[in-house]
Amino acid sequence: MNDTKDATQNVQEQYFRITDEVPEEVWYWAALGSIIASAILFMSNKRDWSIFVGQWPPTFLLFGVFHKILRPHTH
């Protein structure tokens, strides 16, 4: 059980090492860019790609929210 906790903490530390370098606004711009890209793909009759790219914004926003909630002292 302790090994699992250590592994989880290690993954979390790696995540924060990477995301601490990313400005908070990047997550929101990435989400907005994905929405625009999805709309362009949809209008270009590339429906499958449009749906695929259209699923990215919630992920980008969740990365931003997750980071902000777990690292409130850095913001």
CNS distance restraints for C-alpha pairs under 8 A (distance, minus, plus):
assign (resid   1 and name CA) (resid   5 and name CA) 6.58 0.50 0.50
assign (resid   2 and name CA) (resid   6 and name CA) 6.23 0.50 0.50
assign (resid   3 and name CA) (resid   7 and name CA) 6.09 0.50 0.50
assign (resid   4 and name CA) (resid   8 and name CA) 6.10 0.50 0.50
assign (resid   5 and name CA) (resid   9 and name CA) 6.19 0.50 0.50
assign (resid   6 and name CA) (resid  10 and name CA) 6.11 0.50 0.50
assign (resid   7 and name CA) (resid  11 and name CA) 6.26 0.50 0.50
assign (resid   8 and name CA) (resid  12 and name CA) 6.21 0.50 0.50
assign (resid   9 and name CA) (resid  13 and name CA) 6.05 0.50 0.50
assign (resid  10 and name CA) (resid  14 and name CA) 6.24 0.50 0.50
assign (resid  11 and name CA) (resid  15 and name CA) 6.17 0.50 0.50
assign (resid  12 and name CA) (resid  16 and name CA) 6.25 0.50 0.50
assign (resid  13 and name CA) (resid  17 and name CA) 6.08 0.50 0.50
assign (resid  14 and name CA) (resid  18 and name CA) 6.46 0.50 0.50
assign (resid  15 and name CA) (resid  19 and name CA) 6.11 0.50 0.50
assign (resid  16 and name CA) (resid  20 and name CA) 5.45 0.50 0.50
assign (resid  16 and name CA) (resid  67 and name CA) 7.62 0.50 0.50
assign (resid  17 and name CA) (resid  21 and name CA) 7.22 0.50 0.50
assign (resid  18 and name CA) (resid  22 and name CA) 7.33 0.50 0.50
assign (resid  19 and name CA) (resid  67 and name CA) 7.46 0.50 0.50
assign (resid  22 and name CA) (resid  26 and name CA) 6.79 0.50 0.50
assign (resid  23 and name CA) (resid  27 and name CA) 7.83 0.50 0.50
assign (resid  24 and name CA) (resid  28 and name CA) 7.50 0.50 0.50
assign (resid  24 and name CA) (resid  64 and name CA) 6.38 0.50 0.50
assign (resid  25 and name CA) (resid  29 and name CA) 6.25 0.50 0.50
assign (resid  26 and name CA) (resid  30 and name CA) 5.93 0.50 0.50
assign (resid  27 and name CA) (resid  31 and name CA) 6.26 0.50 0.50
assign (resid  27 and name CA) (resid  60 and name CA) 5.28 0.50 0.50
assign (resid  27 and name CA) (resid  61 and name CA) 5.93 0.50 0.50
assign (resid  27 and name CA) (resid  63 and name CA) 7.11 0.50 0.50
assign (resid  27 and name CA) (resid  64 and name CA) 5.64 0.50 0.50
assign (resid  28 and name CA) (resid  32 and name CA) 6.23 0.50 0.50
assign (resid  28 and name CA) (resid  60 and name CA) 7.05 0.50 0.50
assign (resid  28 and name CA) (resid  61 and name CA) 6.25 0.50 0.50
assign (resid  28 and name CA) (resid  64 and name CA) 7.65 0.50 0.50
assign (resid  29 and name CA) (resid  33 and name CA) 5.92 0.50 0.50
assign (resid  30 and name CA) (resid  34 and name CA) 6.08 0.50 0.50
assign (resid  30 and name CA) (resid  57 and name CA) 7.18 0.50 0.50
assign (resid  30 and name CA) (resid  60 and name CA) 6.55 0.50 0.50
assign (resid  31 and name CA) (resid  35 and name CA) 6.35 0.50 0.50
assign (resid  31 and name CA) (resid  56 and name CA) 6.84 0.50 0.50
assign (resid  31 and name CA) (resid  57 and name CA) 4.05 0.50 0.50
assign (resid  31 and name CA) (resid  58 and name CA) 7.15 0.50 0.50
assign (resid  31 and name CA) (resid  60 and name CA) 5.65 0.50 0.50
assign (resid  31 and name CA) (resid  61 and name CA) 6.52 0.50 0.50
assign (resid  32 and name CA) (resid  36 and name CA) 6.32 0.50 0.50
assign (resid  32 and name CA) (resid  57 and name CA) 6.99 0.50 0.50
assign (resid  33 and name CA) (resid  37 and name CA) 6.00 0.50 0.50
assign (resid  34 and name CA) (resid  38 and name CA) 5.94 0.50 0.50
assign (resid  34 and name CA) (resid  53 and name CA) 6.12 0.50 0.50
assign (resid  34 and name CA) (resid  54 and name CA) 6.37 0.50 0.50
assign (resid  34 and name CA) (resid  56 and name CA) 6.37 0.50 0.50
assign (resid  34 and name CA) (resid  57 and name CA) 5.98 0.50 0.50
assign (resid  35 and name CA) (resid  39 and name CA) 6.24 0.50 0.50
assign (resid  35 and name CA) (resid  53 and name CA) 7.60 0.50 0.50
assign (resid  35 and name CA) (resid  54 and name CA) 5.95 0.50 0.50
assign (resid  35 and name CA) (resid  57 and name CA) 6.70 0.50 0.50
assign (resid  36 and name CA) (resid  40 and name CA) 6.24 0.50 0.50
assign (resid  37 and name CA) (resid  41 and name CA) 6.13 0.50 0.50
assign (resid  37 and name CA) (resid  50 and name CA) 7.60 0.50 0.50
assign (resid  37 and name CA) (resid  53 and name CA) 7.14 0.50 0.50
assign (resid  37 and name CA) (resid  54 and name CA) 7.95 0.50 0.50
assign (resid  38 and name CA) (resid  42 and name CA) 6.08 0.50 0.50
assign (resid  38 and name CA) (resid  49 and name CA) 7.48 0.50 0.50
assign (resid  38 and name CA) (resid  50 and name CA) 4.48 0.50 0.50
assign (resid  38 and name CA) (resid  51 and name CA) 6.95 0.50 0.50
assign (resid  38 and name CA) (resid  52 and name CA) 7.99 0.50 0.50
assign (resid  38 and name CA) (resid  53 and name CA) 5.44 0.50 0.50
assign (resid  38 and name CA) (resid  54 and name CA) 5.14 0.50 0.50
assign (resid  39 and name CA) (resid  43 and name CA) 6.22 0.50 0.50
assign (resid  39 and name CA) (resid  50 and name CA) 6.80 0.50 0.50
assign (resid  40 and name CA) (resid  44 and name CA) 6.16 0.50 0.50
assign (resid  40 and name CA) (resid  50 and name CA) 7.80 0.50 0.50
assign (resid  41 and name CA) (resid  45 and name CA) 6.46 0.50 0.50
assign (resid  41 and name CA) (resid  46 and name CA) 5.21 0.50 0.50
assign (resid  41 and name CA) (resid  47 and name CA) 6.73 0.50 0.50
assign (resid  41 and name CA) (resid  49 and name CA) 6.60 0.50 0.50
assign (resid  41 and name CA) (resid  50 and name CA) 5.00 0.50 0.50
assign (resid  42 and name CA) (resid  46 and name CA) 5.54 0.50 0.50
assign (resid  42 and name CA) (resid  47 and name CA) 5.25 0.50 0.50
assign (resid  42 and name CA) (resid  49 and name CA) 7.90 0.50 0.50
assign (resid  42 and name CA) (resid  50 and name CA) 5.20 0.50 0.50
assign (resid  46 and name CA) (resid  50 and name CA) 6.07 0.50 0.50
assign (resid  47 and name CA) (resid  51 and name CA) 6.20 0.50 0.50
assign (resid  48 and name CA) (resid  52 and name CA) 6.27 0.50 0.50
assign (resid  49 and name CA) (resid  53 and name CA) 6.05 0.50 0.50
assign (resid  50 and name CA) (resid  54 and name CA) 5.78 0.50 0.50
assign (resid  51 and name CA) (resid  55 and name CA) 6.43 0.50 0.50
assign (resid  52 and name CA) (resid  56 and name CA) 7.43 0.50 0.50
assign (resid  55 and name CA) (resid  59 and name CA) 7.51 0.50 0.50
assign (resid  56 and name CA) (resid  60 and name CA) 6.40 0.50 0.50
assign (resid  57 and name CA) (resid  61 and name CA) 6.16 0.50 0.50
assign (resid  58 and name CA) (resid  62 and name CA) 5.97 0.50 0.50
assign (resid  59 and name CA) (resid  63 and name CA) 6.22 0.50 0.50
assign (resid  60 and name CA) (resid  64 and name CA) 6.50 0.50 0.50
assign (resid  61 and name CA) (resid  65 and name CA) 6.19 0.50 0.50
assign (resid  62 and name CA) (resid  66 and name CA) 5.71 0.50 0.50
assign (resid  63 and name CA) (resid  67 and name CA) 6.11 0.50 0.50
assign (resid  64 and name CA) (resid  68 and name CA) 6.16 0.50 0.50
assign (resid  65 and name CA) (resid  69 and name CA) 6.04 0.50 0.50
assign (resid  66 and name CA) (resid  70 and name CA) 6.16 0.50 0.50
assign (resid  67 and name CA) (resid  71 and name CA) 5.76 0.50 0.50
assign (resid  67 and name CA) (resid  72 and name CA) 7.98 0.50 0.50
assign (resid  68 and name CA) (resid  72 and name CA) 5.40 0.50 0.50
assign (resid  68 and name CA) (resid  75 and name CA) 7.21 0.50 0.50
assign (resid  71 and name CA) (resid  75 and name CA) 7.42 0.50 0.50
